[in-house]
Amino acid sequence: SVFFSFQNFVKNLTFIFNCFQMVLAPIPDHTEWVWFWSYSVAATMMLILCVIHSRKMYQDLFTEERACFAHRKRQPELTSEYKFVQYLTLAVLYFDFSCSFAFGLEMASYTWSHTTCRALNNSGGWLLVMGKACMYMLFMYRLLICYGDSALGYHKWRSLLIFIGWLNIVYAIVVESITTYLTVQFWQYVQDFDEFPNPCFPIPDNWTVTLFPTLIVIWDGIMNPLSLVLFVLPLRKLRAIDNVMSAMDNSVNRNVMRSRRKVRYLVIKYTILTFVAFFTTIVFWSLPTIAPNEYFLVAFDVVINSSCVMLMTAYYDDRLYYQRLCYCFVCCCRNSAVLSEDDRKAHSVNSRTDLTVAPTSAASADEPN
């Protein structure tokens, strides 16, 4: 049933794009305008997100008041690991913004030469893969923070998870190095000089044009499910432990239960945001492997991924942002058998459940609101 649901989704998505093309067909050079405006809007949105997050990060790391946590009862501790995760989050945002800006310039190339087109294309590619690599490294560090040193955590596999995070950087460098070499050796660009915008497209007849999105899809197809599985695996065991402890009526166990409930909330939040990033990446990157002219969809994937990374931080009130922007996924999660009744209440958009008391040792660095 899941396969047929996904198949129907793809059919509906294809129908929407066909209708979109039909509406734009009467407009001269509508494909060029779609490419230009997609990356221009994406770059503008990314600039706004970068400014907002930079301001909150400055308030967090460089001011005593830390006004970015006004919506919280407790401020996270400024450990070296916490600071590294915040800097890594900011790196993802600025890589994605620079990528959208570079591709936007390429789409608006008025009189660019082939050398300039190639330089913009390769620069955008490098920035894109580095942003993606930092995002997957961030997922690994979030995984370590989530469960911490608890019995359910991955502290025994800490070195391996950190190695996997840095391995993404190596993979990104290798992929983009191969792509850069192929663009220099084989790619030719189609230019026109009629009216603005005048994007320079790679010639789609060459097999190397689809190589880059194929490598990206393979990369995402490995890292995103891996992150999801590692986040979800301890949940069922944690709930089984809680069912046993709930039968023991004493204040100590109630405090432990509340701490564990916050860990579950945080894990579910990270899982939903990771799944959203995975889902949009697979959809928006699968089409360019079939139709290279659909590369403009990457602009939307960059914005969504950056938004998910931002929402993983504690700077934004969950009730105002995460639970509303991810409403459909949160509703699906609330109906899941994995969640207890307390979890469903905590993930309600209208919930006023207090999850900020008695934080756990590791999860307190980014505990739920």
QUIWOTA-V907601 format. One record per backbone hydrogen bond with DSSP energy under -1.0 kcal/mol. CO is the residue of the C=O (numbers start at 1). NH is the residue of the N-H. Records with the same first field share a line. If there is no record, write none. Layout:
CO: NH + NH
This chain:
1: 5
2: 6
3: 7
4: 8
5: 9
6: 10
7: 11
8: 12
9: 13
10: 14
11: 15
12: 16
13: 17
14: 18
15: 19
16: 20
17: 21
18: 22
19: 23
20: 24
21: 25
24: 27
27: 30
29: 33
30: 34
31: 35
32: 36
33: 37
34: 38
35: 39
36: 40
37: 41
38: 42
39: 43
40: 44
41: 45
42: 46
43: 47
44: 48
45: 49
46: 50
47: 51
48: 52
49: 53
50: 54
51: 55
52: 56
53: 57
54: 58
55: 59
56: 60
57: 61
58: 62
66: 69
67: 70
69: 72
77: 79
79: 83
80: 84
81: 85
82: 86
83: 87
84: 88
85: 89
86: 90
87: 91
88: 92
89: 93
90: 94
91: 95
92: 96
93: 97
94: 98
95: 99
96: 100
97: 101
98: 102
99: 103
100: 104
101: 105
102: 106
103: 107
104: 108
106: 109 + 200
113: 117
114: 118
115: 119
116: 120
117: 121
118: 122
119: 123
120: 124
121: 125
122: 126
123: 127
124: 128
125: 129
126: 130
127: 131
128: 132
129: 133
130: 134
131: 135
132: 136
133: 137
134: 138
135: 139
136: 140
137: 141
138: 142
139: 143
140: 144
141: 145
142: 146
143: 147
144: 148
147: 150
150: 153
155: 158
157: 161
158: 162
159: 163
160: 164
161: 165
162: 166
163: 167
164: 168
166: 170
167: 171
168: 172
169: 173
170: 174
171: 175
172: 176
173: 177
174: 178
175: 179
176: 180
177: 181
178: 182
179: 183
180: 184
181: 185
182: 186 + 187
188: 203
190: 201
201: 190
203: 206
206: 209
210: 214
211: 215
212: 216
213: 217
214: 218
215: 219
216: 220
217: 221
219: 223
220: 224
222: 226
223: 227
224: 228
225: 229
226: 230
227: 231
228: 232
229: 233
232: 235
234: 238
235: 239
236: 240
237: 241
238: 242
239: 243
240: 244
241: 245
242: 246
245: 248
248: 250
250: 254
251: 255
252: 256
253: 257
254: 258
255: 259
256: 260
257: 261
258: 262
259: 263
260: 264
261: 265
262: 266
263: 267
264: 268
265: 269
266: 270
267: 271
268: 272
269: 273
270: 274
271: 275
272: 276
273: 277
274: 278
275: 279
276: 280
277: 281
278: 282
279: 283
280: 284
281: 285
282: 286
283: 287
287: 290 + 291
291: 294
292: 295
294: 297
295: 298
296: 299
297: 301
298: 302
299: 303
300: 304
301: 305
302: 306
303: 307
304: 308
305: 309
306: 310
307: 311
310: 313
317: 321
318: 323
321: 325
322: 326
324: 327
326: 330
327: 331
328: 332
329: 333
330: 334
331: 335
333: 336
340: 344
341: 345
342: 346
343: 347
345: 348
348: 351
360: 364
362: 365
363: 366
